[in-house]
Amino acid sequence: MMGYNYMMGGSGGTMMFFAWTTYLLVTVLLVLGIAALWKYINRK
């Protein structure tokens, strides 16, 4: 349990930062994918 408590307390900010970065990255990729799909559909 020491490791878990350390991660929650000591590296809490870092974990949140990585979580937000991943979330933003996924959102950007999703938007780009939809935009590319939209262009592909409209081109046909």
C-alpha positions as a printed Julia matrix, in Angstrom:
44×3 Matrix{Float64}:
   0.0    0.0     0.0
   2.99   2.33    0.41
   3.52   2.5    -3.35
  -0.16   3.25   -3.98
  -0.22   6.01   -1.35
   2.99   7.48   -2.79
   1.54   7.56   -6.29
  -1.7    9.19   -5.1
   0.07  11.78   -2.92
   3.55  12.43   -4.32
   2.9   12.02   -8.04
  -0.78  12.98   -8.07
  -0.17  16.09  -10.15
   1.99  14.22  -12.66
  -0.61  11.48  -13.07
  -3.33  14.06  -13.66
  -1.13  15.84  -16.22
  -0.57  12.61  -18.15
  -4.28  11.78  -17.97
  -5.23  15.19  -19.41
  -2.54  14.94  -22.1
  -3.82  11.51  -23.17
  -7.42  12.78  -23.15
  -6.53  15.78  -25.32
  -4.49  13.62  -27.71
  -7.38  11.17  -28.16
  -9.82  14.05  -28.76
  -7.54  15.64  -31.39
  -7.05  12.31  -33.16
 -10.81  11.71  -33.13
 -11.51  15.14  -34.64
  -8.83  14.67  -37.32
 -10.19  11.21  -38.13
 -13.74  12.55  -38.54
 -12.48  15.44  -40.7
 -10.52  13.06  -42.95
 -13.54  10.75  -43.21
 -15.79  13.71  -44.07
 -13.42  14.84  -46.85
 -13.22  11.27  -48.17
 -17.03  10.93  -48.24
 -17.56  14.32  -49.9
 -14.91  13.57  -52.53
 -16.8   10.53  -53.83
